[in-house]
Amino acid sequence: MAMVSLNCASLSSTFAFSSGRKLGSSSRQSPGTKISKCGCMKVTAAAQKERSYKVTLLPGDGIGPEILSVAVDVMRAVAEREGIKFEFTEKLVGGAAVDGAGVPLPDDTLATCRASDAVLLASIGGYKWDSNPPHLKPETGLLGLRAGLGVFANLRPVTVLPQLADASPLKREVAEGVDIMVVRELIGGIYFGEPRGFGVNESGHRYAYNNMVYSTPEIDRIARVAFETARKRQGRLCSVDKANVLQVSQLWRERVTAIGKEEYPDVELSHMYVDNAAMQLVRNPKQFDTIVTGNLFGDILSDISAQLSGSIGMLPSSSMSESGPGLFEPIHGSAPDIAGQDKANPLAQVLSAAMLLKYGLGETKAAELIEAAVSAALDKGYRTGDLMSSGKTLVGCKKMGEILLETLETTSPVTVSL
Protein backbone atom coordinates (compact mmCIF):
# COMPACT_ATOMS: atom_id res chain seq x y z
CA MET A 1 0.00 0.00 0.00
CA ALA A 2 1.35 3.40 -0.96
CA MET A 3 2.37 5.60 1.94
CA VAL A 4 2.56 9.38 2.08
CA SER A 5 4.68 11.10 4.74
CA LEU A 6 3.17 14.02 6.63
CA ASN A 7 5.29 16.79 8.04
CA CYS A 8 5.38 16.47 11.80
CA ALA A 9 3.89 19.92 12.16
CA SER A 10 0.67 17.98 12.62
CA LEU A 11 1.90 17.23 16.12
CA SER A 12 1.96 20.89 17.09
CA SER A 13 -0.57 22.66 19.24
CA THR A 14 -4.11 21.47 18.67
CA PHE A 15 -5.85 24.70 19.50
CA ALA A 16 -4.83 26.82 16.54
CA PHE A 17 -8.21 28.51 16.64
CA SER A 18 -7.40 30.11 19.97
CA SER A 19 -3.69 30.74 19.92
CA GLY A 20 -3.23 31.74 16.31
CA ARG A 21 -0.26 29.39 16.01
CA LYS A 22 0.48 28.07 12.56
CA LEU A 23 -0.13 24.35 12.49
CA GLY A 24 0.22 22.93 9.03
CA SER A 25 -1.23 22.93 5.57
CA SER A 26 -4.96 23.49 5.40
CA SER A 27 -5.21 21.26 2.35
CA ARG A 28 -6.77 17.89 3.04
CA GLN A 29 -4.38 15.06 3.78
CA SER A 30 -5.02 11.38 3.30
CA PRO A 31 -6.46 9.17 6.07
CA GLY A 32 -5.14 6.44 8.29
CA THR A 33 -2.62 8.43 10.32
CA LYS A 34 0.24 6.43 11.83
CA ILE A 35 3.40 7.27 13.75
CA SER A 36 6.62 5.82 12.41
CA LYS A 37 9.54 4.84 14.64
CA CYS A 38 10.99 8.31 14.22
CA GLY A 39 7.77 9.87 15.45
CA CYS A 40 6.75 11.25 12.05
CA MET A 41 3.15 11.02 10.95
CA LYS A 42 2.37 8.76 8.00
CA VAL A 43 -0.91 8.18 6.21
CA THR A 44 -2.16 5.64 3.70
CA ALA A 45 -3.19 7.02 0.33
CA ALA A 46 -5.82 4.37 -0.44
CA ALA A 47 -8.88 6.07 1.07
CA GLN A 48 -8.03 9.61 0.01
CA LYS A 49 -10.25 9.65 -3.06
CA GLU A 50 -13.21 8.03 -1.34
CA ARG A 51 -13.30 10.22 1.79
CA SER A 52 -15.34 7.43 3.34
CA TYR A 53 -14.30 6.29 6.80
CA LYS A 54 -15.21 3.63 9.33
CA VAL A 55 -15.32 5.07 12.83
CA THR A 56 -15.97 2.93 15.89
CA LEU A 57 -17.90 4.71 18.63
CA LEU A 58 -17.42 3.69 22.26
CA PRO A 59 -19.90 5.58 24.50
CA GLY A 60 -18.76 3.74 27.62
CA ASP A 61 -20.18 4.78 30.97
CA GLY A 62 -21.53 7.73 32.95
CA ILE A 63 -21.78 10.88 30.86
CA GLY A 64 -20.19 9.07 27.91
CA PRO A 65 -23.35 8.49 25.85
CA GLU A 66 -24.46 12.12 26.30
CA ILE A 67 -21.23 13.78 25.22
CA LEU A 68 -20.56 11.29 22.43
CA SER A 69 -24.00 11.97 20.97
CA VAL A 70 -23.12 15.67 20.69
CA ALA A 71 -19.77 14.91 19.05
CA VAL A 72 -21.31 12.54 16.51
CA ASP A 73 -23.96 15.12 15.57
CA VAL A 74 -21.18 17.66 15.01
CA MET A 75 -19.19 15.17 12.92
CA ARG A 76 -22.25 14.43 10.78
CA ALA A 77 -22.86 18.13 10.23
CA VAL A 78 -19.30 18.87 9.17
CA ALA A 79 -19.25 15.72 7.01
CA GLU A 80 -22.31 16.89 5.11
CA ARG A 81 -20.72 20.27 4.56
CA GLU A 82 -17.37 18.85 3.43
CA GLY A 83 -18.54 15.85 1.42
CA ILE A 84 -17.20 13.26 3.86
CA LYS A 85 -18.88 9.92 4.53
CA PHE A 86 -18.80 8.21 7.91
CA GLU A 87 -19.79 4.66 8.71
CA PHE A 88 -20.33 4.69 12.48
CA THR A 89 -20.40 1.46 14.47
CA GLU A 90 -21.20 1.61 18.19
CA LYS A 91 -19.73 -0.98 20.55
CA LEU A 92 -19.64 -1.74 24.27
CA VAL A 93 -16.65 -1.12 26.50
CA GLY A 94 -16.06 -0.57 30.21
CA GLY A 95 -18.85 -0.97 32.74
CA ALA A 96 -21.49 -1.05 30.03
CA ALA A 97 -19.69 -4.04 28.53
CA VAL A 98 -19.44 -5.76 31.92
CA ASP A 99 -23.21 -5.41 32.28
CA GLY A 100 -24.03 -6.25 28.68
CA ALA A 101 -21.41 -8.83 27.73
CA GLY A 102 -19.86 -10.01 30.99
CA VAL A 103 -16.39 -8.57 30.28
CA PRO A 104 -15.04 -4.99 30.11
CA LEU A 105 -13.62 -5.43 26.60
CA PRO A 106 -15.53 -7.91 24.42
CA ASP A 107 -13.57 -9.55 21.60
CA ASP A 108 -16.06 -8.13 19.12
CA THR A 109 -15.37 -4.60 20.32
CA LEU A 110 -11.61 -4.90 19.90
CA ALA A 111 -11.97 -6.57 16.50
CA THR A 112 -14.27 -3.81 15.27
CA CYS A 113 -11.89 -1.12 16.53
CA ARG A 114 -8.94 -2.74 14.78
CA ALA A 115 -10.87 -2.87 11.51
CA SER A 116 -11.85 0.81 11.64
CA ASP A 117 -10.07 3.93 10.44
CA ALA A 118 -10.34 5.60 13.85
CA VAL A 119 -11.89 5.05 17.27
CA LEU A 120 -13.79 7.70 19.24
CA LEU A 121 -14.12 6.87 22.93
CA ALA A 122 -16.16 8.80 25.50
CA SER A 123 -15.58 7.73 29.12
CA ILE A 124 -15.20 4.61 31.22
CA GLY A 125 -15.88 3.71 34.85
CA GLY A 126 -18.23 4.46 37.71
CA TYR A 127 -19.02 3.75 41.35
CA LYS A 128 -21.25 0.85 40.34
CA TRP A 129 -18.29 -1.34 39.42
CA ASP A 130 -15.77 -0.22 42.07
CA SER A 131 -16.08 -3.45 44.05
CA ASN A 132 -15.70 -5.73 41.03
CA PRO A 133 -12.66 -8.03 40.86
CA PRO A 134 -9.81 -6.62 38.74
CA HIS A 135 -10.68 -8.54 35.58
CA LEU A 136 -14.23 -7.13 35.69
CA LYS A 137 -13.36 -3.50 36.37
CA PRO A 138 -14.19 -1.04 33.55
CA GLU A 139 -10.65 0.35 33.61
CA THR A 140 -9.30 -3.09 32.71
CA GLY A 141 -11.21 -2.75 29.46
CA LEU A 142 -9.59 0.61 28.75
CA LEU A 143 -6.09 -0.74 29.37
CA GLY A 144 -6.87 -3.73 27.16
CA LEU A 145 -8.17 -1.47 24.41
CA ARG A 146 -5.02 0.66 24.43
CA ALA A 147 -2.77 -2.40 24.43
CA GLY A 148 -4.87 -4.16 21.79
CA LEU A 149 -4.60 -1.19 19.45
CA GLY A 150 -0.93 -0.63 20.25
CA VAL A 151 -1.48 3.08 20.86
CA PHE A 152 1.74 3.87 22.69
CA ALA A 153 1.87 7.66 22.16
CA ASN A 154 -0.72 9.74 23.99
CA LEU A 155 -0.75 13.44 23.09
CA ARG A 156 -2.61 15.71 25.51
CA PRO A 157 -2.67 19.40 24.58
CA VAL A 158 -3.24 21.87 27.40
CA THR A 159 -4.12 25.36 26.23
CA VAL A 160 -5.70 28.13 28.26
CA LEU A 161 -8.13 29.67 25.81
CA PRO A 162 -8.41 33.47 25.97
CA GLN A 163 -12.15 33.16 26.57
CA LEU A 164 -11.55 30.95 29.61
CA ALA A 165 -8.48 32.50 31.23
CA ASP A 166 -10.57 33.77 34.14
CA ALA A 167 -11.99 30.26 34.68
CA SER A 168 -8.56 28.93 35.61
CA PRO A 169 -7.98 28.44 39.36
CA LEU A 170 -4.67 30.25 38.86
CA LYS A 171 -4.30 34.00 38.56
CA ARG A 172 -4.91 35.25 35.04
CA GLU A 173 -1.33 36.44 34.64
CA VAL A 174 -0.10 32.93 35.50
CA ALA A 175 -2.57 30.97 33.36
CA GLU A 176 -3.06 33.16 30.31
CA GLY A 177 -0.93 32.04 27.39
CA VAL A 178 -0.26 28.52 28.70
CA ASP A 179 0.27 26.14 25.77
CA ILE A 180 1.68 22.74 26.73
CA MET A 181 1.73 19.38 24.99
CA VAL A 182 2.04 16.39 27.31
CA VAL A 183 3.39 13.32 25.52
CA ARG A 184 2.61 10.30 27.66
CA GLU A 185 3.80 6.74 27.06
CA LEU A 186 0.57 4.79 27.20
CA ILE A 187 1.03 1.02 27.06
CA GLY A 188 4.04 0.38 29.28
CA GLY A 189 5.17 1.15 32.81
CA ILE A 190 3.49 0.21 36.04
CA TYR A 191 -0.01 -0.14 34.57
CA PHE A 192 1.17 -3.06 32.44
CA GLY A 193 4.24 -4.37 34.29
CA GLU A 194 4.37 -7.99 35.44
CA PRO A 195 4.34 -9.66 37.88
CA ARG A 196 1.63 -8.00 39.90
CA GLY A 197 -0.79 -9.19 42.51
CA PHE A 198 -1.50 -9.81 46.17
CA GLY A 199 0.15 -12.03 48.73
CA VAL A 200 0.49 -12.85 52.41
CA ASN A 201 3.87 -12.49 54.12
CA GLU A 202 5.37 -14.72 56.80
CA SER A 203 3.77 -12.57 59.49
CA GLY A 204 0.34 -13.17 58.03
CA HIS A 205 -0.07 -9.65 56.68
CA ARG A 206 -1.49 -9.07 53.22
CA TYR A 207 0.58 -7.12 50.74
CA ALA A 208 0.26 -6.03 47.13
CA TYR A 209 2.82 -5.35 44.44
CA ASN A 210 3.18 -3.87 40.95
CA ASN A 211 6.16 -3.50 38.65
CA MET A 212 7.19 -0.41 36.72
CA VAL A 213 9.05 -1.76 33.69
CA TYR A 214 10.33 0.02 30.58
CA SER A 215 12.58 -1.39 27.88
CA THR A 216 14.96 0.59 25.71
CA PRO A 217 12.77 0.30 22.56
CA GLU A 218 9.71 1.52 24.48
CA ILE A 219 11.57 4.56 25.78
CA ASP A 220 13.24 5.32 22.47
CA ARG A 221 10.04 5.38 20.42
CA ILE A 222 8.12 7.67 22.78
CA ALA A 223 11.17 9.92 23.09
CA ARG A 224 11.30 10.34 19.31
CA VAL A 225 7.62 11.25 19.19
CA ALA A 226 8.21 13.85 21.90
CA PHE A 227 11.29 15.32 20.22
CA GLU A 228 9.44 15.58 16.91
CA THR A 229 6.55 17.27 18.68
CA ALA A 230 8.83 19.76 20.45
CA ARG A 231 10.73 20.46 17.24
CA LYS A 232 7.54 21.71 15.59
CA ARG A 233 6.47 23.76 18.61
CA GLN A 234 8.88 25.98 20.55
CA GLY A 235 11.78 23.53 20.39
CA ARG A 236 11.86 22.76 24.11
CA LEU A 237 11.34 19.34 25.67
CA CYS A 238 11.19 18.55 29.38
CA SER A 239 11.53 14.87 30.28
CA VAL A 240 9.93 14.04 33.63
CA ASP A 241 11.07 11.08 35.73
CA LYS A 242 12.12 10.07 39.26
CA ALA A 243 15.70 9.13 38.47
CA ASN A 244 16.93 9.95 41.96
CA VAL A 245 15.21 6.85 43.38
CA LEU A 246 13.91 4.64 40.53
CA GLN A 247 16.13 2.49 38.33
CA VAL A 248 13.50 2.52 35.61
CA SER A 249 13.71 6.32 35.58
CA GLN A 250 17.49 6.16 35.41
CA LEU A 251 17.23 4.14 32.20
CA TRP A 252 14.53 6.52 30.96
CA ARG A 253 16.76 9.56 31.50
CA GLU A 254 19.76 7.82 29.94
CA ARG A 255 17.87 6.93 26.76
CA VAL A 256 16.07 10.27 26.38
CA THR A 257 19.39 12.07 26.78
CA ALA A 258 21.07 9.84 24.20
CA ILE A 259 18.26 10.25 21.65
CA GLY A 260 18.36 14.00 22.09
CA LYS A 261 22.13 14.24 21.71
CA GLU A 262 22.35 11.90 18.73
CA GLU A 263 19.21 12.77 16.76
CA TYR A 264 17.74 16.07 17.98
CA PRO A 265 20.56 18.47 18.90
CA ASP A 266 18.33 21.37 17.81
CA VAL A 267 15.78 20.63 20.56
CA GLU A 268 16.51 22.05 24.01
CA LEU A 269 16.24 19.13 26.44
CA SER A 270 15.79 19.42 30.20
CA HIS A 271 15.00 16.90 32.92
CA MET A 272 12.79 17.31 35.97
CA TYR A 273 11.74 15.07 38.84
CA VAL A 274 8.02 14.37 38.81
CA ASP A 275 7.31 15.92 42.21
CA ASN A 276 8.97 19.16 41.15
CA ALA A 277 7.16 19.06 37.81
CA ALA A 278 3.81 18.87 39.59
CA MET A 279 4.73 21.93 41.64
CA GLN A 280 6.08 23.87 38.65
CA LEU A 281 2.94 23.23 36.59
CA VAL A 282 1.00 25.18 39.21
CA ARG A 283 3.69 27.71 40.06
CA ASN A 284 4.92 28.66 36.58
CA PRO A 285 3.24 26.60 33.83
CA LYS A 286 4.41 28.82 30.97
CA GLN A 287 7.97 27.55 31.42
CA PHE A 288 6.86 24.31 29.72
CA ASP A 289 6.49 23.69 26.00
CA THR A 290 6.48 19.90 25.52
CA ILE A 291 6.62 17.35 28.33
CA VAL A 292 7.43 13.67 27.86
CA THR A 293 6.99 11.12 30.61
CA GLY A 294 5.93 7.58 31.42
CA ASN A 295 2.47 6.16 31.88
CA LEU A 296 1.91 6.74 35.60
CA PHE A 297 3.53 10.16 35.80
CA GLY A 298 1.82 11.23 32.58
CA ASP A 299 -1.56 10.20 33.93
CA ILE A 300 -1.10 12.42 36.98
CA LEU A 301 0.63 15.40 35.36
CA SER A 302 -1.82 15.67 32.48
CA ASP A 303 -4.72 15.88 34.92
CA ILE A 304 -2.91 18.57 36.90
CA SER A 305 -2.26 20.40 33.64
CA ALA A 306 -5.90 20.07 32.67
CA GLN A 307 -6.97 22.20 35.60
CA LEU A 308 -4.92 25.09 34.25
CA SER A 309 -7.54 25.48 31.53
CA GLY A 310 -10.33 25.98 34.03
CA SER A 311 -11.98 22.61 33.49
CA ILE A 312 -10.91 19.10 32.64
CA GLY A 313 -14.03 19.12 30.46
CA MET A 314 -12.20 21.16 27.82
CA LEU A 315 -9.28 18.91 26.96
CA PRO A 316 -9.11 16.22 24.26
CA SER A 317 -6.42 13.66 23.57
CA SER A 318 -5.15 11.44 20.79
CA SER A 319 -3.38 8.11 21.13
CA MET A 320 -1.44 6.86 18.12
CA SER A 321 0.24 3.62 17.13
CA GLU A 322 2.94 2.63 14.67
CA SER A 323 0.18 1.00 12.60
CA GLY A 324 -3.57 0.75 12.92
CA PRO A 325 -6.27 3.21 13.95
CA GLY A 326 -5.81 5.97 16.49
CA LEU A 327 -7.84 6.26 19.67
CA PHE A 328 -9.35 9.67 20.45
CA GLU A 329 -10.97 10.57 23.76
CA PRO A 330 -11.47 13.38 26.27
CA ILE A 331 -9.10 13.14 29.21
CA HIS A 332 -11.85 13.44 31.83
CA GLY A 333 -13.66 10.58 33.51
CA SER A 334 -17.23 9.35 33.38
CA ALA A 335 -18.62 11.76 36.04
CA PRO A 336 -21.32 9.35 37.26
CA ASP A 337 -22.57 11.97 39.74
CA ILE A 338 -23.99 14.08 36.89
CA ALA A 339 -24.74 11.35 34.35
CA GLY A 340 -28.15 11.65 32.72
CA GLN A 341 -28.75 15.16 34.07
CA ASP A 342 -27.76 17.16 30.96
CA LYS A 343 -25.00 18.88 32.94
CA ALA A 344 -21.92 17.46 31.21
CA ASN A 345 -19.54 19.60 29.18
CA PRO A 346 -19.29 17.99 25.72
CA LEU A 347 -16.52 20.23 24.38
CA ALA A 348 -13.58 17.93 25.19
CA GLN A 349 -15.41 15.15 23.36
CA VAL A 350 -16.13 17.43 20.41
CA LEU A 351 -12.50 18.55 20.28
CA SER A 352 -11.44 14.89 20.45
CA ALA A 353 -13.56 14.38 17.33
CA ALA A 354 -11.67 17.27 15.74
CA MET A 355 -8.37 15.59 16.61
CA LEU A 356 -9.70 12.37 15.07
CA LEU A 357 -10.45 14.21 11.84
CA LYS A 358 -7.13 16.04 11.76
CA TYR A 359 -4.67 13.42 12.99
CA GLY A 360 -6.58 10.19 12.45
CA LEU A 361 -8.07 10.85 9.01
CA GLY A 362 -6.15 13.82 7.67
CA GLU A 363 -9.35 15.85 7.23
CA THR A 364 -7.78 19.10 8.36
CA LYS A 365 -10.40 21.54 7.08
CA ALA A 366 -13.24 19.63 8.73
CA ALA A 367 -11.34 19.61 12.01
CA GLU A 368 -10.73 23.34 11.81
CA LEU A 369 -14.44 23.96 11.25
CA ILE A 370 -15.19 22.17 14.51
CA GLU A 371 -12.47 24.05 16.37
CA ALA A 372 -13.79 27.36 15.03
CA ALA A 373 -17.34 26.45 16.10
CA VAL A 374 -16.17 25.73 19.65
CA SER A 375 -14.30 29.02 19.77
CA ALA A 376 -17.33 30.92 18.44
CA ALA A 377 -19.65 29.35 21.03
CA LEU A 378 -17.30 30.42 23.81
CA ASP A 379 -16.96 33.90 22.29
CA LYS A 380 -20.74 34.24 22.52
CA GLY A 381 -20.58 33.54 26.24
CA TYR A 382 -22.14 30.08 26.37
CA ARG A 383 -20.88 27.96 29.26
CA THR A 384 -21.69 24.61 30.83
CA GLY A 385 -21.75 24.46 34.62
CA ASP A 386 -18.08 23.59 35.03
CA LEU A 387 -17.09 26.79 33.22
CA MET A 388 -19.85 29.11 34.39
CA SER A 389 -18.96 32.59 35.59
CA SER A 390 -20.72 35.91 36.08
CA GLY A 391 -22.14 37.44 32.92
CA LYS A 392 -22.14 34.20 30.92
CA THR A 393 -25.06 32.08 29.72
CA LEU A 394 -25.50 28.69 31.38
CA VAL A 395 -26.39 25.85 29.02
CA GLY A 396 -26.61 22.09 29.31
CA CYS A 397 -24.94 19.39 27.27
CA LYS A 398 -27.68 19.15 24.63
CA LYS A 399 -28.01 22.91 24.25
CA MET A 400 -24.27 23.31 23.80
CA GLY A 401 -24.50 20.75 21.02
CA GLU A 402 -27.31 22.69 19.36
CA ILE A 403 -25.27 25.89 19.57
CA LEU A 404 -22.32 24.19 17.90
CA LEU A 405 -24.54 22.95 15.07
CA GLU A 406 -25.98 26.42 14.56
CA THR A 407 -22.50 27.93 14.60
CA LEU A 408 -21.22 25.40 12.06
CA GLU A 409 -23.72 26.70 9.52
CA THR A 410 -21.95 30.05 9.32
CA THR A 411 -18.42 29.46 10.61
CA SER A 412 -15.28 29.34 8.49
CA PRO A 413 -12.26 27.13 9.17
CA VAL A 414 -9.09 28.57 10.62
CA THR A 415 -6.59 29.40 7.88
CA VAL A 416 -3.24 27.80 8.61
CA SER A 417 -0.04 27.44 6.62
CA LEU A 418 3.40 25.95 7.04
Secondary structure as GFF3:
##gff-version 3
##sequence-region A 1 418
A	DSSP	beta_strand	3	6	.	.	.	ID=ss1
A	DSSP	three_ten_helix	8	11	.	.	.	ID=ss2
A	DSSP	alpha_helix	16	19	.	.	.	ID=ss3
A	DSSP	beta_strand	34	35	.	.	.	ID=ss4
A	DSSP	beta_strand	41	44	.	.	.	ID=ss5
A	DSSP	beta_strand	52	60	.	.	.	ID=ss6
A	DSSP	alpha_helix	64	82	.	.	.	ID=ss7
A	DSSP	beta_strand	85	90	.	.	.	ID=ss8
A	DSSP	alpha_helix	95	101	.	.	.	ID=ss9
A	DSSP	alpha_helix	107	114	.	.	.	ID=ss10
A	DSSP	beta_strand	118	123	.	.	.	ID=ss11
A	DSSP	three_ten_helix	127	129	.	.	.	ID=ss12
A	DSSP	three_ten_helix	134	136	.	.	.	ID=ss13
A	DSSP	alpha_helix	138	149	.	.	.	ID=ss14
A	DSSP	beta_strand	153	159	.	.	.	ID=ss15
A	DSSP	three_ten_helix	162	167	.	.	.	ID=ss16
A	DSSP	alpha_helix	172	175	.	.	.	ID=ss17
A	DSSP	beta_strand	179	185	.	.	.	ID=ss18
A	DSSP	three_ten_helix	189	191	.	.	.	ID=ss19
A	DSSP	beta_strand	197	200	.	.	.	ID=ss20
A	DSSP	beta_strand	206	209	.	.	.	ID=ss21
A	DSSP	alpha_helix	216	231	.	.	.	ID=ss22
A	DSSP	beta_strand	236	241	.	.	.	ID=ss23
A	DSSP	alpha_helix	247	263	.	.	.	ID=ss24
A	DSSP	beta_strand	268	273	.	.	.	ID=ss25
A	DSSP	alpha_helix	274	283	.	.	.	ID=ss26
A	DSSP	three_ten_helix	285	287	.	.	.	ID=ss27
A	DSSP	beta_strand	290	293	.	.	.	ID=ss28
A	DSSP	alpha_helix	295	306	.	.	.	ID=ss29
A	DSSP	three_ten_helix	307	309	.	.	.	ID=ss30
A	DSSP	three_ten_helix	312	314	.	.	.	ID=ss31
A	DSSP	beta_strand	316	320	.	.	.	ID=ss32
A	DSSP	beta_strand	326	330	.	.	.	ID=ss33
A	DSSP	alpha_helix	347	355	.	.	.	ID=ss34
A	DSSP	pi_helix	356	360	.	.	.	ID=ss35
A	DSSP	alpha_helix	364	379	.	.	.	ID=ss36
A	DSSP	beta_strand	382	383	.	.	.	ID=ss37
A	DSSP	three_ten_helix	385	387	.	.	.	ID=ss38
A	DSSP	beta_strand	393	394	.	.	.	ID=ss39
A	DSSP	alpha_helix	397	408	.	.	.	ID=ss40
###
